[in-house]
Amino acid sequence: MPDAATAAAAAYEAAKNRPFPDDIFTAPQLTWAVIGCGVIANQMADALSLAGRRIHGVANRTREKAVAFAERHGIERVYDSVEELYADPEVDAVYITTPHNTHIRYLRGALAAGKHVLCEKSITLNSAELAEARGLAEKSGAVLMDATTILHMPLYVELLRRARSGEFGRMRLAQVNFGSFREYGDYSSRFFNPALAGGALLDIGVYALTIMRSFMESQPTEVVSLGNLAKSGVDEEGGIVCRNAEGQIGVVSLTLHAKQPKRAVIAFDRCYLEVTGYPRADRASIVWTDDGRTEEVAAGEEAYALCYEMADLEAAVAGSAEKRVLLDYAADVMELMDRVRADWGVVYPEER
């Protein structure tokens, strides 16, 4: 199974010569700038190019990288500082793509300047930071949105619509796996470095917990877990079991040291859903309990994953209550991660 970056590149190549769907960007168009120019920022620029759009400007800690990024993607502005970006009256929305532990710094500046913000996962380090950011957004009238793909992929919009209509019966159990193989010993990498907010939970666990929480009727109130810590002090693998007031159970397994299928199975009274490669999935199977029949469901396309995120931010700015409420799910997931990290004793330098 290819890694996420390879799969995203392949999806982009497959889509770039096809007409762009006319049902993704339906709200008034915003002018976007990006902070950071790593893998996700490049994917964002590529995704926008499929729609015939471009990023207006870029800011990055290293100006040389920002210049190269701008040249590659035909970007008009390279800012000398994030403050210059915040002050640009042409910029409506900012996409933050930097490491987790830097997000709150850029959220403070962008939101205080009245810019709408789409922020990469994990949106903040903890619930206190997220509450601060939400307060700033409310004060300035800006929209803040979490970029975790599961919140935005059309597949989940469709599956959740059907689930909430009662078609599947009551949701009983979610079993969600995510395993990535990262080399032992490189504890300076972002995956294991506490100074970069490393660890499995904030990097991959956020996906697993988001899909689990999305299908539950309410936030889990009971959480038990076991975690293994790397020599650097961040979590490298763990198992989490949650239960909410309705008795719905979620079981999550994570590891940064072994490949396992990115698979989610959501069991209901009348069927179960199975989604493989769930972070940017556009296909799922429904297996019906009464006759064993398998129904294949398709919605959206992986290549447009970041377009869906940006389109949802634009729709929220235009007034969509359905899109604005997505941040509540992100807040629930953050609260769960806080509880699990507390149990495991994982504390980042900024939290000491």
C-alpha positions as CSV (number, residue, x, y, z in Angstrom):
1,M,0.0,0.0,0.0
2,P,1.5,3.4,-1.0
3,D,2.1,6.0,1.6
4,A,-0.2,9.0,1.9
5,A,2.0,11.4,-0.1
6,T,2.5,8.9,-2.9
7,A,-1.2,8.1,-3.1
8,A,-2.1,11.8,-3.2
9,A,0.3,12.4,-6.0
10,A,-1.1,9.5,-8.0
11,A,-4.7,10.8,-7.4
12,Y,-3.6,14.3,-8.6
13,E,-2.0,12.9,-11.8
14,A,-5.2,10.9,-12.6
15,A,-7.4,13.9,-12.2
16,K,-5.4,16.7,-13.7
17,N,-6.5,16.2,-17.3
18,R,-10.2,15.8,-16.5
19,P,-12.8,18.5,-16.2
20,F,-13.1,19.8,-12.7
21,P,-16.5,19.1,-11.0
22,D,-18.9,22.0,-10.9
23,D,-20.4,21.1,-7.6
24,I,-17.4,21.5,-5.2
25,F,-16.8,25.3,-5.1
26,T,-20.3,26.7,-4.9
27,A,-19.9,29.6,-2.4
28,P,-18.4,33.0,-3.2
29,Q,-14.6,32.6,-3.9
30,L,-12.1,33.7,-1.3
31,T,-8.6,34.8,-1.9
32,W,-6.2,32.4,-0.1
33,A,-2.7,32.6,1.3
34,V,-0.7,29.8,2.9
35,I,1.7,29.6,5.8
36,G,4.2,26.9,5.3
37,C,5.3,25.3,2.0
38,G,5.8,21.6,2.9
39,V,4.0,18.6,1.5
40,I,0.5,19.6,2.4
41,A,0.9,23.2,1.1
42,N,2.1,21.7,-2.2
43,Q,-0.9,19.4,-2.3
44,M,-3.1,22.4,-1.6
45,A,-1.7,24.3,-4.5
46,D,-2.0,21.3,-6.8
47,A,-5.6,20.8,-5.8
48,L,-6.5,24.4,-6.5
49,S,-4.8,24.2,-9.9
50,L,-7.3,21.4,-10.8
51,A,-10.0,24.0,-10.3
52,G,-8.2,26.6,-12.3
53,R,-7.4,28.6,-9.1
54,R,-4.2,29.7,-7.5
55,I,-3.0,30.7,-4.1
56,H,-2.5,34.4,-3.8
57,G,0.5,34.4,-1.4
58,V,2.8,32.4,0.8
59,A,4.8,33.0,4.0
60,N,7.4,30.6,5.3
61,R,10.1,30.6,8.0
62,T,12.7,30.2,5.2
63,R,12.1,32.8,2.5
64,E,14.2,30.8,-0.1
65,K,11.7,27.9,0.2
66,A,8.8,30.3,-0.2
67,V,10.3,31.7,-3.3
68,A,10.8,28.3,-4.8
69,F,7.2,27.3,-3.8
70,A,5.8,30.4,-5.4
71,E,7.7,29.9,-8.6
72,R,6.5,26.3,-8.9
73,H,2.9,27.2,-8.4
74,G,2.7,30.6,-10.0
75,I,1.9,32.4,-6.8
76,E,1.9,36.2,-6.9
77,R,3.1,37.2,-3.4
78,V,5.9,36.0,-1.2
79,Y,5.7,37.7,2.1
80,D,8.8,38.6,4.2
81,S,6.9,37.8,7.4
82,V,3.5,36.4,8.5
83,E,2.7,39.9,9.8
84,E,2.9,41.1,6.2
85,L,0.5,38.4,5.2
86,Y,-1.9,39.3,7.9
87,A,-1.8,42.9,6.8
88,D,-2.6,42.1,3.2
89,P,-6.1,43.4,2.5
90,E,-6.4,41.1,-0.5
91,V,-6.2,38.0,1.6
92,D,-9.5,36.6,2.9
93,A,-8.4,33.2,4.1
94,V,-5.3,31.6,5.4
95,Y,-4.3,27.9,5.3
96,I,-1.9,27.0,8.1
97,T,0.2,23.9,7.2
98,T,3.1,24.2,9.7
99,P,3.9,21.7,12.6
100,H,1.3,21.2,15.2
101,N,3.0,23.1,18.0
102,T,3.2,26.3,15.9
103,H,-0.5,26.4,14.9
104,I,-1.6,28.5,17.9
105,R,1.0,31.2,17.2
106,Y,-0.3,31.6,13.6
107,L,-3.9,31.2,14.6
108,R,-3.5,34.1,17.0
109,G,-2.1,36.4,14.4
110,A,-4.4,35.4,11.5
111,L,-7.6,35.4,13.5
112,A,-6.8,38.7,15.2
113,A,-6.4,40.2,11.8
114,G,-9.8,39.0,10.8
115,K,-8.7,36.4,8.4
116,H,-10.7,33.2,8.0
117,V,-8.5,30.2,8.8
118,L,-8.3,26.6,7.7
119,C,-5.8,24.8,9.9
120,E,-4.1,21.5,9.3
121,K,-4.5,18.7,11.9
122,S,-3.9,18.6,14.7
123,I,-5.5,22.0,14.8
124,T,-3.9,22.8,18.1
125,L,-1.9,21.0,20.8
126,N,-4.7,20.8,23.3
127,S,-8.2,22.0,24.1
128,A,-7.1,25.1,25.9
129,E,-5.4,26.4,22.7
130,L,-8.4,25.5,20.6
131,A,-10.7,27.3,23.0
132,E,-8.5,30.4,22.8
133,A,-8.5,30.2,19.0
134,R,-12.3,29.9,18.9
135,G,-12.6,32.9,21.1
136,L,-10.4,34.9,18.8
137,A,-12.4,33.9,15.8
138,E,-15.7,34.8,17.5
139,K,-14.3,38.2,18.5
140,S,-13.1,39.1,15.1
141,G,-16.0,37.6,13.2
142,A,-13.7,35.1,11.3
143,V,-14.4,31.5,10.6
144,L,-12.0,28.9,12.0
145,M,-12.1,25.4,10.5
146,D,-10.2,22.1,11.1
147,A,-8.7,20.6,8.0
148,T,-8.9,17.0,9.1
149,T,-10.0,15.4,5.8
150,I,-12.7,13.2,7.3
151,L,-14.7,16.2,8.3
152,H,-14.9,17.3,4.6
153,M,-14.9,14.2,2.3
154,P,-18.2,13.8,0.4
155,L,-18.2,10.1,1.2
156,Y,-18.7,10.8,4.9
157,V,-21.3,13.5,4.2
158,E,-23.3,10.8,2.4
159,L,-22.7,8.0,4.9
160,L,-23.6,10.3,7.8
161,R,-26.7,11.5,6.1
162,R,-27.9,7.9,5.7
163,A,-26.9,7.0,9.2
164,R,-28.7,9.9,10.8
165,S,-31.8,9.2,8.8
166,G,-32.1,5.9,10.7
167,E,-31.6,3.8,7.6
168,F,-28.8,1.7,9.2
169,G,-30.4,1.4,12.6
170,R,-28.6,2.3,15.8
171,M,-24.8,2.6,15.7
172,R,-23.2,0.1,18.1
173,L,-19.5,-0.1,17.6
174,A,-16.6,1.6,15.7
175,Q,-13.3,-0.3,15.2
176,V,-10.7,1.9,13.7
177,N,-7.0,1.1,12.8
178,F,-4.2,3.3,11.6
179,G,-0.6,2.0,11.3
180,S,2.4,3.7,9.7
181,F,6.0,2.5,9.7
182,R,8.5,5.0,10.7
183,E,12.2,4.1,11.2
184,Y,13.4,3.5,14.7
185,G,16.1,5.8,16.0
186,D,15.3,9.0,14.2
187,Y,13.9,10.8,17.2
188,S,14.6,14.2,15.6
189,S,11.9,13.7,13.0
190,R,8.6,15.3,13.4
191,F,7.0,12.0,14.2
192,F,9.0,11.4,17.4
193,N,10.3,14.8,18.4
194,P,8.4,16.4,21.3
195,A,9.7,19.8,20.3
196,L,7.7,19.3,17.1
197,A,4.7,17.9,18.9
198,G,5.4,14.4,17.6
199,G,3.6,11.2,18.4
200,A,1.0,8.9,17.0
201,L,-2.0,10.5,18.6
202,L,-1.7,14.0,17.1
203,D,-0.4,12.7,13.7
204,I,-2.6,9.7,12.9
205,G,-4.9,9.3,15.9
206,V,-6.7,12.4,15.1
207,Y,-8.1,10.7,11.9
208,A,-9.2,7.6,13.8
209,L,-10.8,9.5,16.6
210,T,-12.6,11.8,14.1
211,I,-14.2,9.1,12.2
212,M,-15.2,7.3,15.4
213,R,-16.7,10.5,16.9
214,S,-18.5,11.5,13.7
215,F,-20.7,8.4,13.8
216,M,-21.4,8.5,17.5
217,E,-24.5,10.3,18.8
218,S,-22.5,12.1,21.5
219,Q,-19.0,12.6,22.9
220,P,-17.6,9.6,24.8
221,T,-17.6,10.1,28.5
222,E,-15.6,7.0,29.4
223,V,-12.1,6.5,28.0
224,V,-9.6,3.8,28.9
225,S,-6.3,3.3,27.0
226,L,-2.8,1.9,27.0
227,G,0.1,3.6,25.2
228,N,3.8,2.9,24.5
229,L,6.1,5.8,24.6
230,A,9.2,6.4,22.4
231,K,12.6,7.2,24.1
232,S,11.8,10.8,23.3
233,G,8.7,10.7,25.5
234,V,6.0,10.9,22.8
235,D,3.5,8.2,22.1
236,E,4.5,5.7,19.4
237,E,1.5,3.3,19.6
238,G,-1.6,2.8,21.7
239,G,-5.0,1.3,22.1
240,I,-8.1,3.4,23.1
241,V,-11.6,2.2,24.1
242,C,-14.4,4.8,24.5
243,R,-18.0,4.7,25.4
244,N,-20.7,7.4,25.4
245,A,-23.9,7.9,27.3
246,E,-25.8,6.0,24.6
247,G,-23.6,3.0,25.1
248,Q,-21.9,3.3,21.7
249,I,-18.3,2.0,21.9
250,G,-15.2,3.0,19.9
251,V,-12.1,0.9,19.7
252,V,-9.0,2.6,18.2
253,S,-5.5,1.1,17.5
254,L,-2.5,3.2,16.5
255,T,1.1,2.6,15.7
256,L,4.0,4.5,14.1
257,H,6.2,1.4,14.0
258,A,4.2,-1.1,11.9
259,K,2.0,-1.0,8.8
260,Q,-1.6,-1.9,9.3
261,P,-4.7,-1.2,7.1
262,K,-6.2,2.2,7.6
263,R,-9.5,0.6,8.1
264,A,-12.7,1.7,9.8
265,V,-15.6,-0.6,10.5
266,I,-18.8,1.0,11.9
267,A,-21.3,-1.5,13.1
268,F,-25.1,-0.7,13.2
269,D,-28.2,-2.8,13.9
270,R,-28.9,-3.4,10.3
271,C,-25.5,-3.3,8.6
272,Y,-21.8,-2.4,9.0
273,L,-19.8,0.1,7.0
274,E,-16.2,-0.7,6.0
275,V,-13.9,2.0,4.7
276,T,-10.3,1.3,3.8
277,G,-7.8,4.1,3.5
278,Y,-10.3,6.2,5.3
279,P,-8.5,9.6,5.7
280,R,-9.3,10.6,2.1
281,A,-11.6,7.8,1.1
282,D,-14.1,8.1,-1.7
283,R,-15.4,4.5,-1.6
284,A,-17.0,2.4,1.2
285,S,-18.9,-0.9,1.5
286,I,-22.1,-1.5,3.3
287,V,-22.7,-5.1,4.4
288,W,-26.4,-5.6,5.2
289,T,-27.1,-7.9,8.2
290,D,-30.4,-9.5,7.0
291,D,-29.2,-11.0,3.7
292,G,-25.4,-10.5,3.6
293,R,-25.7,-8.2,0.6
294,T,-22.8,-5.8,0.0
295,E,-23.6,-2.4,-1.3
296,E,-20.8,-0.2,-2.7
297,V,-21.0,3.5,-2.1
298,A,-19.0,6.1,-4.0
299,A,-18.9,9.8,-3.3
300,G,-16.4,12.5,-4.2
301,E,-12.8,11.8,-5.3
302,E,-9.5,11.5,-3.4
303,A,-7.8,13.9,-5.7
304,Y,-10.0,16.8,-4.6
305,A,-9.6,16.2,-0.8
306,L,-8.1,19.6,-0.1
307,C,-10.6,21.3,-2.4
308,Y,-13.4,19.9,-0.3
309,E,-11.8,21.4,2.8
310,M,-11.4,24.8,1.2
311,A,-14.9,24.7,-0.3
312,D,-16.3,24.0,3.2
313,L,-14.5,27.0,4.6
314,E,-15.9,29.2,1.9
315,A,-19.4,27.8,2.5
316,A,-19.0,28.4,6.2
317,V,-18.0,32.0,5.5
318,A,-21.0,32.3,3.3
319,G,-23.2,31.3,6.3
320,S,-23.5,27.5,6.1
321,A,-24.4,26.3,9.7
322,E,-23.8,22.7,8.6
323,K,-20.1,23.5,7.8
324,R,-19.6,25.8,10.9
325,V,-20.6,23.0,13.3
326,L,-17.7,20.8,12.0
327,L,-15.4,22.6,14.5
328,D,-17.5,21.1,17.4
329,Y,-16.4,17.6,16.3
330,A,-12.8,18.8,16.2
331,A,-13.2,20.1,19.7
332,D,-14.5,16.8,20.9
333,V,-11.6,14.9,19.3
334,M,-9.1,17.3,20.9
335,E,-10.7,16.7,24.3
336,L,-10.3,13.0,23.8
337,M,-6.7,13.4,22.9
338,D,-6.1,15.5,25.9
339,R,-7.5,12.8,28.2
340,V,-5.5,10.0,26.5
341,R,-2.2,12.0,26.6
342,A,-2.8,12.8,30.3
343,D,-3.2,9.1,31.0
344,W,0.0,8.3,29.1
345,G,2.0,11.2,30.5
346,V,2.8,12.8,27.2
347,V,3.4,16.5,27.7
348,Y,4.9,18.8,25.2
349,P,7.4,21.6,26.0
350,E,4.8,24.3,25.4
351,E,2.6,22.7,28.0
352,R,5.1,22.5,30.9
